[in-house]
Amino acid sequence: MTIQVDVAVLGGGPGGYTAAIRAAQLGKSVAVIEMDKLGGTCLHKGCIPSKSLLRSAEVYRTLLEANQYGITVEQQAVSLQFDLVQQRKEQTVTQLHNGLRSLMKKNGIQIIEGKGRIIGPSIFSPRSGSVAVEFADGEMDSVVSTNLIIATGSRPRVLPGLEPDGEHILTSDDALVMDKLPASMLIVGGGVIGVEWASLLQDFGVQITIAEAGARLLPGEDQDVSSELAKQLAKRGVRVLTNISLTADSYRVQEDGIEIAGDTPEGKVTLSASKLLLSVGRVPNLEAIGLENTDIKYSSSGIEVNRFGQTSEPHIYAIGDVIGGVQLAHAAAKEGVVAAEHLSERQPVLVEARQIPRCIYSAPEVASFGLTESEAREQGYEVKIGKIPFQAIGKAIVLGETNGFVKVVADKSTNDIIGVHIIGPHATELIGEAALAGWLNASPWEIGQLVHAHPSLSEAIGEAMLAVDGQSISY
């Protein structure tokens, strides 16, 4: 039978389910078509499970370092049971998955579990945008809607010649379901996913090497942050190699792992590890969803949309990783809200890409929003900088986590905050205040005048804002 709704959403990840909920709140009948599990990559193969592992790694590291807090813990009495770590991860995912399904039910949203493919004009609809759904038992159905939102997400990018096999060469999806830890891991790619996996596996006792083709880790972050993270990872025993080009056709599987050659400015090197983790970004899921049956414009980088998420067929929207751009769960969720409100003829509040906070859950954590110092200078800004190390903050000393800093980039002519970059304890929580300041177009002086509680890590934000004009009290 044909299912008719106001809004069909193809993909049930953060962008898709957020768009569905907002559309339902605005009085639309909504169906979400998901071929795997509601929640998408973020809930099942990305944000949530990886952060669960990172939390276990943090607890384990803290126990091993307990003596610095005046607590004696015999190392032989502390043991890592990776099967229980994985069990806790699965419990966390299951709890959130069940909660999400309840939320969809509460909002009256139909969940259609099957593989969806967009079809062209048919007897059911005079225009493209209906979705044919194939179920696991081979049965077919169709969903006809006034509007369609494409939210099919992305998948790990692979390198030619280094195709994942799930055993020796892994993607992040494969790594999440490892039943035991390898002795060593070569991580190819020093971006967000690479450094998070390096951090947590190093804490678990795995010997880690990061091989990054670029000149530094986290090429999208501020140079000072990148340098500090590389230094801190190296202190913890992570081997960081930059400006390295791996020869994909040189790798070979040995009895105890994998070996691969690489070229560096200093010459050739041979790297070996028990397993290799590919962490070279993600690519939009554009294939086999029926785009060829529409007049939607797209490329390998993603679907082309306007600022409201509309494609070249105005009744069809696209959001999240499938459009490229900022590939973050919270960015996709905001794009989902904008699309749902726009198709409901509301006036959505738009957010520029640079206003969306970025978070990296390594140890130490990294968080930022806005332009880096180099980006600001390249765009013609005359900048002034405020920078406060966590060593100057009482709460950081109490926590025993003094590595890192808060850096503020401000426009010298307008005194606007145009970027904030944090590396250090709870950076991913602290970025909220900084991003709000940017959203409200605040000046460093205004944020510096706010009374920050003492002792608190947020004092680093206030002091860095004051430091922009040389008024910091604590440093």
BAMAR-965238 format. One record per residue (C-alpha): residue in one letter; z, x negated, y. Coordinates in steps of 0.001 Angstrom, whole numbers, plus 524288, in hexadecimal, padded with zeros to 5 digits. Each point is the difference from the previous one (the first is absolute). Example, Ala and Ser with C-alpha at 12.3 -4.5 7.8 and 13.67 -1.06 7.14 Angstrom:
2
a81E787CFF47EE6C/s7FD6C7FAA680D70/
***
This chain:
475
m800008000080000/t7FDF67FBDD80E16/i80C157FCD2807FF/q7FE9C8038D80E54/v809097FA5580A65/d7FFC07FCDA80E64/v802307F1797FDCC/a7FD267F7AA7F412/v805887F23D7FF69/l7F9747F6467F6E7/g80ACD7F6497FCA2/g80EAA801D07FF51/g805387F373805FD/p808177FF0680C99/g7F477803C48088E/g7FBBD80B1A7F735/y80D118066C7FD77/t8043F7FE8A80E33/a7F37080658804A1/a801F580ADF7F60C/i80DE3802C28044E/r7FC8C8002380E72/a7F472808FB7FDA9/a808AE8092C7F821/q80A0E7FFEA80AF0/l7F5228047480922/g7FD1080BB07F769/k7F4AB7FAC67F7EC/s7FE438022C7F179/v7FF2A7F27A7F9F3/a7FC5F7F9A17F322/v801D57F19D7FCA3/i7F7047FA2B7F5B6/e805C67F3E97F977/m7FA9D7F9727F3DB/d80C337F7EB7FD44/k80DAD8029E80519/l804148067380CA1/g804C17F57080944/g7F4AD7F6CA7FE0B/t8003B7F1398003F/c80B8E7FF4780956/l80947807627F736/h7FB467FB7E7F2B7/k7F9647F2B7801AD/g8039F7FAD180D60/c80A5B8021C80A62/i80ACF806567F832/p7FFCC7F8B57F2F9/s7FE167F2C58067C/k80B408027F8096A/s80895803D87F487/l7FD067F2DA7F9C2/l802847F91F80CE6/r80D42806A28010F/s803CA7FB6E7F256/a7FB867F24C803A0/e808598007980C56/v80C168041B7F879/y7FDCE7F5557F5ED/r7FE427F5A480A8B/t80C46804AD80704/l808147FEE07F3A8/l7FB377F23B7FD9C/e8039D7FC6580E00/a80CFD807518001C/n807FE7F39080178/q7FBC37FEB480E2D/y8075780CB28029D/g80C847FB1D7F9AC/i7FD59806E97F328/t7FF977F7F57F3A9/v7F5E18045B7F634/e7FD307F7AB7F432/q7F1437FEE77FECF/q800B3801377F159/a8069C80D33801FE/v7F47F8050280808/s7F43B803B17F7EC/l7F31F8065080366/q7FBB980AD87F6EB/f7F219802728041E/d7FE6580BC57F726/l80B02806B680765/v7F9E97FBF180CEF/q7F380806BE7FBB9/q807BB80BB37FB36/r8066E8019C80D4D/k7F2A17FF018066E/e7FAC580AF57F770/q80BDF8087D802B5/t7FDFF7FE4880E98/v7F1AD803C17FF06/t802EB80BB97F75A/q80A6D8052080945/l7F6CD7FF4080B9A/h7F4AC805AF7F845/n8081980BC57FBFC/g8048F801C780DF3/l7F2067FF9C804E7/r7FB8180A387F63A/s80B2A808C880459/l7FBF87FE0780E25/m7F21B804297FCEE/k804E980C167F905/k808E48034D80B6A/n7F4367FFC480916/g7F7A1808457F6F6/i7F61A7F52E7FD6A/q7F7CA8007F7F39D/i7FF927F3557F844/i7F3857FEB07F81D/e8010C7F5027F61A/g7F23B7FB637FD6A/k7F51E7F71280480/g7F9618054D80C23/r7F2157FDAF80472/i7FA1A8053880C90/i7F3E78084D7FDEE/g7F4F1803E180905/p7FC0D80DAC80447/s80097809BC7F4DC/i800CB80E757FD03/f80E817FF1580307/s7FE807F9A680D49/p7F4417FE2780920/r8049E7F271803FC/s8050E7F3F87F91F/g80E8D7FDF57FE67/s80397808287F445/v806547F8257F51D/a7FCBD800937F198/v80C117FCDD7F7E7/e7FFAA7FAB87F234/f80C8D801A37F844/a805497F7527F536/d7FB83809A97F58D/g7F2137FF7880502/e8006880D4C8069E/m7FA528014E80DAF/d803A0807C280C01/s7FC468000680E43/v8079D8007B80C9E/v7F97F8060C80BDA/s8066D7FE0980D34/t7FD898019880E68/n804117F1ED80221/l800D07F43E7F706/i8089B7F41A80218/i7FC257F3DD7F855/a80BCE7F7827FCED/t7FBF77F8407F40A/g806FD7F376803E9/s7FCC87F2437FB77/r801597F69F7F4A5/p802917F1557FEC1/r7F47A7F768803BB/v7FB537F68E7F598/l7F8D37F31F80120/p7F3437FDAA7F8AD/g802D07F7397F47E/l80E7B8034E80033/e7FF7B80DAA7FA7C/p80D8E804ED7FC04/d8029B801327F17D/g80DEF8051980120/e805487F47B7F849/h7FC7F7F3158066E/i7F9F8804C580CB8/l8078780B388062C/t7FEEE8092780B7C/s80C2C8054A80697/d7FE4C80C297F792/d801067F79D7F3C0/a80B827F83980531/l807EF80C518023F/v800018032A7F185/m802F27F2757FA8E/d809A78012F7F4C9/k805077F22D801F6/l7FFBC7F5AC80A79/p7F6BA7F47B7FEBD/a805037F22180195/s7F6AA7FDD680B4D/m7F6508078D8083D/l7F4787FBAE80851/i7FE25809F680ADE/v7F25A7FFF0805CE/g801098053280DC6/g80AB27FE3080A17/g7FF9380D3E80687/v80A3780ABA7FFB5/i7FF70802FE7F173/g7FF5E7F1AE7FC52/v80C0D7FBD18078B/e807E280BCE7FB60/w7FD137FCB57F1CD/a802AB7F19C80290/s80D3080352805D6/l804BC809137F558/l7FB057F7E17F497/q805E77F39D805AE/d80D0F8070A800D3/f7FE7B803BD7F1BA/g7FE587F1AB7FC5F/v7F1367FF7E7FE90/q7F9707F39C80507/i7F67B8047180A8B/t7F3FA7F9FB80631/i7F8AD8073780ABB/a7F1C17FC4280201/e7FAD28052080CFC/a7F1F07FDB58043F/g8036C800FE80E66/a8073B7F68680896/r80D08806FF7FEAB/l8079380ABE7F946/l7FF8D80DA6805E3/p7F3DB7FD9A8083E/g801B980D32806A3/e80D907FCCF80514/d804A17F78480B40/q7FE4D7F16C7FDDB/d80E827FD5480220/v803BC80A2D7F5E0/s7F6357FA9D7F64F/s805357F22E80184/e80E1A804577FEA1/l7FD53807C37F3B2/a7F8B47F4A77F9C4/k80B877F72C80329/q80A00809627FA51/l7F8268026D7F399/a7FE797F15B7FE21/k80EC87FE4B80178/r801BF809927F4D8/g7F6D47F83F7F757/v7F3048070280204/r7F4617F6D280075/v7F7078044B80AFA/l7F1F17FB2480056/t7F715803E080B35/n7F1C07FCE6802ED/i7FD4F8002D7F17B/s7F3B48052D7F9AF/l8012E803077F199/t7F48E7FD977F6FF/a7FFB980CC27F897/d7F6FB7FB3E7F542/s809177F48D7FD31/y80B86807B57FB00/r803937FF457F1D8/v80A38806767F7C0/q808E57F6C67F898/e80A8F8021E7F5FE/d80AB18004580A4F/g7F8B58068580B1E/i7F4857FE458091C/e7FA317F44C80714/i7F6C88002C80BA1/a7FA1F7F5E380931/g7FFCB800CE80EC0/d7FAC37F8C580BCB/t808E27FC3C80B53/p7FDCA7F79F80C2A/e806FD7F5267F8A2/g7F760801307F408/k7FF9C8071E7F310/v80C36805437F985/t8029D806407F2E3/l809A980B337FF9B/s80656805847F3ED/a8097980B157FD6B/s803F1809887F571/k7F8E280ADB80733/l7F769801D380BF7/l8022D80B3680981/l7F48F8043A80875/s804A68041E80D69/v7F3D78000880870/g800AB80D3680684/r7FB8980D987FC62/v7F3128075E8003C/p7FDB880E77802F3/n7FDDE809587F4A1/l7F26F804CC8039C/e7F975800567F2D3/a7FE5980C0D7F773/i8056E8097E80A14/g7F2D6805F6803A6/l7FDAA7FA3280D6D/e7F1937FF087FCBC/n7FFAD80EDC7FFB8/t80394800A380E52/d7FB1F7FACB80D09/i80CA37F859801E5/k7FDE77F25680572/y807007F5257F8C7/s7FF147F1AE7FC36/s807477F70C7F6C1/s80A927FF1880A7D/g802BB80E8D7FF91/i7FC1B80D5B804FE/e7FC85800FC80E6B/v808918098C80782/n803198038A80E0F/r80D977FF3F805CD/f803DA80CD77F983/g7FB6D7FBC07F292/q7F37B8081580052/t7F4617FA9B7F8B1/s7F1CE80200803FC/e8017680D527F97C/p80A2D805E58093F/h8063D809007F5EE/i802F47F43D7F762/y80AB27F670803C3/a803F67F2E77FA23/i80D087F90D8015D/g807A87F4787FAC3/d7FB0C7F3EB7F903/v7F2D38064B7FD18/i7FC507FE6A80E62/g804437F1B58008A/g807557FC1980C31/v80EC67FF8F7FF0F/q802908011E7F167/l80E2E8043780067/a8067E80C027FA2D/h806208043180CCF/a7F2F67FE5380707/a7F986808BC7F5DE/a80ABE80A1D801A1/k7FE108006580EB6/e7F150801187FE3D/g8028D80B5E7F6C5/v808018071E80A38/v7F5847FDB380A52/a7F544805397F718/a807DB80C017FC04/e803678034D80E03/h7F22E7FDCC804EF/l7F99F808B27F5D2/s80A5680A2880386/e7FB657FF3880E27/r80C7D7F9BB804C2/q8010C7F4428091B/p804EE7F4DE7F766/v807167F464805D2/l7F7987F40E7FD84/v8053B7F26C7FD40/e7F88C7F36780236/a7FF387F6D57F475/r807737F5648071E/q80B7C8094C80224/i80233801977F161/p80B027F7367FB02/r7FD0F7F6877F4F8/c80A777FC497F626/i800DC7F56B7F598/y80B8F800AF7F6B5/s800E77F1B77FC44/a80C377F7D4801D4/p800FA7FE5780B5F/e7F9FC80CDB80421/v7F4E880091809D3/a7FCC080B408091E/s7F77A8018980BEC/f7F839808FE8089C/g7F5D87FDC980A60/l7F8987F3AC80326/t8039B7F2577FBC4/e801127F5B180A8B/s7F2AC7FA427FCA6/e7F98580D6E7FF75/a805858035D80D51/r7FAEA7F369805FA/e7F2B2801DC7F996/q7FF3D80DA5805F6/g8024C7FA7580D84/y80E6380310801E9/e808797F69C80799/v80C21800937F7AB/k80E417FCB9800F3/i808267FDC77F3ED/g80E24802BC7FC65/k8055D7FA417F36E/i80DB78007F7FA53/p803FE7F9A67F31C/f809058077A7F6F6/q808C77F40680063/a804628050380D51/i803E180D6C7FAC0/g80DDF8020E7FB16/k7FC8380A547F5C9/a7F5BF7F70E7FA08/i80A2F7F5457FEA2/v80968809AB7F9C2/l7F559803F97F671/g7FCD57F1DF7FD09/e7F1C38029F80368/t7FCB47F84A80C25/n7F20F7FBCD7FD23/g7F5838059D808A4/f7FEA7805CD80D82/v7FB6F80B3A80888/k7F4407FD3A80894/v7FB6C808CE80B10/v7F2757FF15805FF/a7FEDF8065D80D62/d7F517801AD809ED/k8036F7F7A280BCE/s7F87D8089B80990/t8051080D637FBCD/n80C8F7FBCB7F924/d7FC7B808BC7F469/i8041F7FC787F240/i7F38C7FD4D7F866/g805AC7FA607F383/v80CBE7FD8E7F8C8/h801007F7267F41D/i80C0E7FE947F786/i803227F75D7F479/g80DC98007B7FAE2/p80A858090F7FAA6/h7FC8280E857FFC7/a7F3C37FDAA80806/t7F9A480C077FA1E/e80AC98089080593/l800EB7F91B80D1D/i7F19780205802CE/g8028F80E7980252/e8067E7FDB280D27/a7F5977F65A80414/a7F4D7809057FC1B/l8064D80B4E8074B/a800DA7F77180C0F/g7F17F7FD347FEEA/w7FCD580E497FD95/l8075E803DD80C56/n7F9267F541807A9/a80D147F9D180343/s801F97F2FE806A8/p808347F5147FA26/w809A6801B280B2D/e8024180E597FC89/i802E77FCFF7F1C2/g8085A7F46B803F2/q80866808D980878/l80323808D47F478/v80DAB7FD087FAF6/h7FE857FB667F1FE/a80BCF801157F727/h807627F3837FCED/p7FFB27FA5F7F621/s7F2E5805127FB76/l7F2D87FA4B7FC90/s7F9E0808B180A59/e805E07F6F980A34/a7F4DA7F6C77FC94/i7F66E80A2D80524/g8073D8018780CD3/e801C57F164801E4/a7F1BA7FD147FD09/m7FC0280A3280A0E/l808C37F99680A18/a7FADF7F2987FC2A/v7F26C804008049B/d804FB7FE1280DEE/g809E57F5587FCD6/q80BB5809318005A/s8050D7FEEA7F215/i80ECE7FEF17FF7E/s801A47FB367F216/y7F5C27F53B7FF94/
***
